């Protein structure tokens, strides 16, 4: 049923999984930036629900709660920014029709980079 080296392969894969689980980053979001055409139009520091406007036109509703950010409602036709879901520190949501970028800016974590 199992070969001679199957248990070693299983233990190796389990060890790799455990190392990634142990060293995953848990940086929290310090603030959220909303950019239009690369220019900062809104900086969010406190949890809550925020409406984003572009030249007086409603564009989207951004939610910042429990260390996550997401787009709850958008006026773009494809709604991809809503479908991205919740992001954490370092994550980015892009709305191409509205030319908006939402960045979740985080603090320093214990681990900077994990490589092989």
TORTOR-888914 format. One line per 5 residues: their letters; for each residue z, y, x of N, C-alpha, C, O. Coordinates in steps of 0.05 Angstrom, whole numbers, padded with zeros to 5 digits, always signed. Atoms other than C-alpha are relative to their C-alpha. Layout:
N
a	Z:Y:X:Z:Y:X:Z:Y:X:Z:Y:X ~ ...
END
This chain:
116
xxxxx	+00000:-00024:+00016:+00000:+00000:+00000:+00000:+00025:+00017:-00018:+00042:+00015 ~ +00000:-00022:-00019:+00020:+00051:+00053:-00006:-00010:+00028:+00003:-00031:+00036 ~ +00006:+00007:-00027:-00007:+00050:+00123:+00024:+00005:+00018:+00044:+00016:+00010 ~ -00021:-00002:-00021:+00034:+00050:+00187:+00008:+00029:+00004:+00031:+00035:+00009 ~ -00005:-00028:-00007:+00028:+00126:+00197:+00003:+00018:-00025:+00006:+00042:-00022
xxxxx	-00001:-00016:+00025:+00030:+00149:+00124:+00027:+00014:-00003:+00027:+00037:-00011 ~ -00026:-00012:+00002:+00105:+00163:+00126:+00002:+00024:+00019:+00015:+00044:+00012 ~ +00000:-00022:-00019:+00095:+00207:+00188:-00016:+00024:-00010:-00008:+00047:-00007 ~ +00016:-00021:+00012:+00040:+00246:+00154:+00015:+00014:-00023:+00015:+00039:-00025 ~ -00015:-00011:+00022:+00083:+00255:+00092:+00023:+00018:+00011:+00026:+00040:+00001
xxxxx	-00022:-00016:-00011:+00143:+00280:+00134:-00011:+00025:+00013:+00002:+00046:+00012 ~ +00012:-00023:-00013:+00098:+00327:+00173:-00008:+00021:-00021:-00002:+00045:-00018 ~ +00008:-00018:+00021:+00069:+00358:+00110:+00025:+00012:-00014:+00025:+00036:-00020 ~ -00025:-00010:+00011:+00139:+00364:+00080:+00013:+00020:+00018:+00024:+00040:+00008 ~ -00012:-00019:-00019:+00165:+00398:+00143:-00015:+00027:+00000:-00002:+00048:+00001
xxxxx	+00016:-00025:+00001:+00108:+00449:+00142:+00006:+00016:-00026:+00010:+00040:-00025 ~ -00007:-00013:+00025:+00122:+00464:+00069:+00028:+00012:+00001:+00032:+00035:-00008 ~ -00027:-00010:-00002:+00196:+00472:+00083:+00002:+00025:+00018:+00016:+00044:+00012 ~ +00000:-00023:-00018:+00183:+00521:+00141:-00011:+00024:-00015:+00000:+00046:-00012 ~ +00011:-00023:+00015:+00139:+00565:+00096:+00019:+00009:-00022:+00022:+00033:-00027
xxxxx	-00019:-00007:+00021:+00191:+00562:+00041:+00023:+00015:+00012:+00034:+00034:+00000 ~ -00023:-00012:-00013:+00246:+00581:+00090:-00006:+00029:+00009:+00011:+00046:+00007 ~ +00007:-00026:-00012:+00209:+00640:+00121:-00017:+00018:-00018:-00028:+00038:-00008 ~ +00016:-00017:+00017:+00175:+00670:+00060:+00013:+00028:-00001:+00037:+00031:+00002 ~ -00010:-00027:+00001:+00181:+00745:+00054:+00011:+00007:-00027:-00001:+00000:-00047
xxxxx	-00012:-00009:+00025:+00226:+00775:+00001:+00003:+00030:+00001:+00024:+00040:-00009 ~ -00002:-00029:-00001:+00212:+00848:+00013:-00001:+00011:-00029:-00017:+00002:-00045 ~ +00000:-00011:+00027:+00227:+00890:-00048:-00017:+00025:+00000:-00023:+00038:+00020 ~ +00017:-00023:+00003:+00184:+00945:-00075:+00017:+00025:+00001:+00037:+00028:-00014 ~ -00014:-00025:-00002:+00208:+01014:-00055:-00012:+00021:-00019:+00002:+00036:-00033
xxxxx	+00014:-00018:+00018:+00155:+01053:-00093:-00028:-00010:-00005:-00037:-00028:+00009 ~ +00027:+00007:+00007:+00087:+01047:-00125:-00018:+00024:+00002:-00011:+00046:-00007 ~ +00020:-00021:-00002:+00026:+01089:-00108:-00024:-00006:-00018:-00034:-00028:-00019 ~ +00024:+00002:+00016:-00031:+01102:-00156:-00020:+00019:+00012:-00015:+00043:+00014 ~ +00020:-00016:-00014:-00094:+01127:-00122:-00026:+00001:-00017:-00034:-00020:-00028
xxxxx	+00026:-00004:+00013:-00158:+01155:-00153:-00020:+00009:+00021:-00016:+00030:+00033 ~ +00020:-00006:-00021:-00219:+01156:-00106:+00014:+00005:+00027:+00005:+00022:+00042 ~ -00013:-00002:-00025:-00171:+01147:-00048:+00021:+00022:+00002:+00034:+00024:+00023 ~ -00020:-00022:+00000:-00127:+01207:-00067:+00024:-00008:-00017:+00021:-00018:-00039 ~ -00024:+00006:+00014:-00055:+01199:-00088:+00003:+00017:-00025:+00003:+00042:-00023
xxxxx	-00003:-00015:+00025:-00047:+01218:-00162:+00028:-00004:-00012:+00037:+00012:-00029 ~ -00027:+00005:+00011:+00021:+01187:-00177:+00015:-00018:+00020:+00005:-00037:+00031 ~ -00018:+00017:-00015:+00080:+01158:-00139:+00024:-00006:-00018:+00037:+00012:-00028 ~ -00021:+00009:+00018:+00130:+01117:-00178:+00023:-00011:+00017:+00019:-00029:+00033 ~ -00024:+00008:-00015:+00201:+01109:-00150:+00020:-00016:-00017:+00035:-00031:-00006
xxxxx	-00020:+00013:+00017:+00240:+01084:-00210:-00013:-00019:-00020:-00035:-00014:-00030 ~ +00011:+00019:+00020:+00230:+01024:-00256:-00005:+00013:-00027:+00010:+00031:-00035 ~ +00006:-00010:+00026:+00198:+01039:-00322:-00030:-00005:-00007:-00044:-00018:+00007 ~ +00027:+00001:+00009:+00133:+01045:-00361:-00013:+00027:+00004:-00002:+00047:-00005 ~ +00013:-00026:-00006:+00084:+01099:-00338:-00029:+00000:-00010:-00043:-00020:-00006
xxxxx	+00028:-00003:+00008:+00019:+01124:-00368:-00015:+00016:+00021:-00005:+00036:+00031 ~ +00017:-00013:-00020:-00036:+01143:-00321:-00023:+00014:-00014:-00037:+00003:-00031 ~ +00021:-00016:+00012:-00084:+01199:-00340:-00019:+00010:+00022:-00010:+00015:+00044 ~ +00020:-00011:-00018:-00148:+01222:-00307:-00015:+00023:-00014:-00029:+00019:-00033 ~ +00011:-00025:+00013:-00169:+01294:-00324:+00006:+00001:-00030:-00011:+00007:-00046
xxxxx	-00009:-00001:+00028:-00129:+01289:-00389:-00008:-00024:-00016:+00000:-00026:-00040 ~ +00008:+00024:+00015:-00160:+01222:-00409:+00018:-00023:+00008:+00023:-00028:+00031 ~ -00018:+00023:-00004:-00113:+01162:-00418:-00016:-00022:+00014:-00038:-00029:+00005 ~ +00014:+00021:-00016:-00132:+01108:-00367:+00015:-00027:-00002:+00002:-00047:-00009 ~ -00014:+00025:+00001:-00077:+01056:-00365:+00030:+00004:-00001:+00040:+00026:+00002
xxxxx	-00029:+00000:+00001:-00004:+01038:-00373:+00010:-00019:+00022:+00003:-00043:+00022 ~ -00010:+00015:-00023:+00032:+01015:-00309:+00030:-00006:-00005:+00045:+00013:-00011 ~ -00028:+00007:+00004:+00098:+00977:-00313:+00011:-00008:+00028:-00001:-00023:+00043 ~ -00015:+00006:-00025:+00148:+00974:-00254:+00027:-00009:-00009:+00044:+00007:-00016 ~ -00026:+00012:+00008:+00206:+00927:-00270:+00006:-00025:+00017:-00012:-00040:+00025
xxxxx	-00010:+00024:-00014:+00247:+00874:-00234:-00014:-00006:+00026:-00020:-00029:+00032 ~ +00013:+00004:-00025:+00213:+00885:-00168:-00029:-00008:-00001:-00041:-00017:+00018 ~ +00029:+00007:+00004:+00143:+00873:-00196:-00014:+00023:-00014:-00001:+00040:-00027 ~ +00017:-00021:+00012:+00086:+00918:-00218:-00023:-00014:-00013:-00034:-00033:-00003 ~ +00024:+00010:+00013:+00031:+00904:-00268:-00011:+00021:-00019:+00002:+00040:-00026
xxxxx	+00013:-00017:+00019:-00019:+00938:-00314:+00002:-00014:-00027:-00007:-00036:-00031 ~ -00004:+00011:+00027:+00001:+00927:-00386:-00023:+00006:-00018:-00029:-00011:-00036 ~ +00022:-00008:+00018:-00057:+00963:-00419:-00019:+00018:+00016:-00011:+00036:+00031 ~ +00020:-00017:-00014:-00122:+00994:-00393:-00024:+00004:-00019:-00029:-00012:-00037 ~ +00023:-00006:+00017:-00182:+01027:-00425:-00027:-00009:+00012:-00048:-00004:+00000
xxxxx	+00025:+00010:-00012:-00233:+00994:-00379:-00012:-00023:-00016:+00004:-00038:-00029 ~ +00012:+00020:+00017:-00283:+00946:-00411:+00007:-00029:+00008:+00009:-00046:-00009 ~ -00004:+00028:-00008:-00269:+00883:-00369:+00029:-00008:+00002:+00034:-00032:+00003 ~ -00029:+00005:+00000:-00193:+00888:-00366:+00010:-00017:+00024:+00030:-00031:+00022 ~ -00008:+00017:-00023:-00190:+00854:-00297:+00026:+00010:+00012:+00041:-00007:+00022
xxxxx	-00025:-00009:-00011:-00133:+00899:-00275:+00024:-00011:-00016:+00045:-00014:-00005 ~ -00022:+00012:+00017:-00091:+00871:-00333:+00002:-00029:+00007:+00025:-00040:+00008 ~ +00000:+00029:-00005:-00111:+00799:-00316:+00011:-00007:+00028:+00019:-00030:+00032 ~ -00011:+00005:-00027:-00087:+00806:-00243:+00029:-00009:-00003:+00039:-00026:+00012 ~ -00028:+00007:+00005:-00016:+00802:-00270:+00019:+00015:+00018:+00013:+00036:+00028
xxxxx	-00022:-00013:-00015:+00049:+00819:-00234:-00004:-00004:+00030:-00011:-00026:+00039 ~ +00002:+00001:-00029:+00047:+00836:-00160:+00027:+00009:+00011:+00042:+00024:-00001 ~ -00024:-00008:-00014:+00103:+00844:-00110:-00007:+00019:+00023:-00029:+00030:+00024 ~ +00004:-00019:-00022:+00112:+00886:-00047:-00024:-00008:+00017:-00028:-00032:+00023 ~ +00024:+00005:-00015:+00047:+00892:-00009:-00024:-00007:-00017:-00047:-00009:-00006
xxxxx	+00022:+00007:+00018:+00005:+00874:-00069:-00016:+00024:-00009:-00007:+00047:-00007 ~ +00018:-00022:+00008:-00054:+00914:-00095:-00014:-00009:-00026:-00022:-00031:-00029 ~ +00015:+00003:+00024:-00085:+00921:-00164:-00023:+00020:+00001:-00018:+00044:+00006 ~ +00024:-00018:-00001:-00156:+00950:-00167:-00013:+00001:-00027:-00018:-00020:-00039 ~ +00015:-00003:+00025:-00190:+00978:-00229:-00026:+00014:+00008:-00026:+00039:+00011
xxxxx	+00026:-00012:-00010:-00263:+00989:-00209:-00012:+00019:-00020:-00022:+00040:-00011 ~ +00013:-00019:+00018:-00289:+01022:-00273:+00014:+00028:+00000:+00000:+00048:-00002 ~ -00015:-00025:-00001:-00234:+01075:-00268:+00004:+00011:+00028:+00016:+00032:+00032 ~ -00003:-00007:-00028:-00236:+01078:-00192:+00029:+00005:+00008:+00036:+00024:+00022 ~ -00029:-00002:-00006:-00160:+01067:-00188:+00009:-00023:+00017:+00000:-00046:+00014
xxxxx	-00014:+00020:-00016:-00118:+01030:-00138:+00030:+00003:-00004:+00040:+00025:-00002 ~ -00028:-00001:+00004:-00046:+01012:-00151:+00012:-00017:+00023:+00007:-00041:+00025 ~ -00012:+00013:-00023:-00006:+00994:-00088:+00030:-00002:-00004:+00044:+00017:-00010 ~ -00029:+00005:+00000:+00064:+00963:-00088:+00009:+00002:+00029:+00005:-00016:+00044 ~ -00009:-00005:-00027:+00095:+00992:-00026:+00028:-00011:+00004:+00047:-00004:-00011
xxxxx	-00026:+00013:-00004:+00153:+00951:+00002:+00013:+00008:+00026:+00001:+00021:+00043 ~ -00016:-00005:-00024:+00207:+00956:+00054:-00005:-00021:+00021:-00023:-00038:+00017 ~ +00002:+00019:-00021:+00215:+00917:+00117:+00012:-00027:-00008:+00033:-00027:-00022 ~ -00011:+00027:+00004:+00226:+00842:+00112:+00009:-00012:+00026:+00003:-00001:+00047 ~ -00010:+00013:-00024:+00259:+00795:+00161:-00024:-00010:+00017:-00023:-00010:+00041
xxxxx	+00023:+00012:-00014:+00192:+00763:+00178:-00024:+00019:-00002:-00031:+00028:-00024 ~ +00023:-00019:+00000:+00133:+00807:+00198:-00025:-00015:-00006:-00040:-00007:-00024 ~ +00024:+00015:+00004:+00078:+00755:+00203:+00006:-00030:+00006:+00021:-00036:+00024 ~ -00003:+00029:-00006:+00074:+00679:+00200:-00028:-00010:+00007:-00047:-00007:-00009 ~ +00026:+00011:-00009:+00017:+00647:+00239:+00004:-00029:+00010:+00027:-00038:+00012
x	-00002:+00027:-00012:+00001:+00578:+00266:+00001:+00002:+00029:+00002:-00019:+00043
END
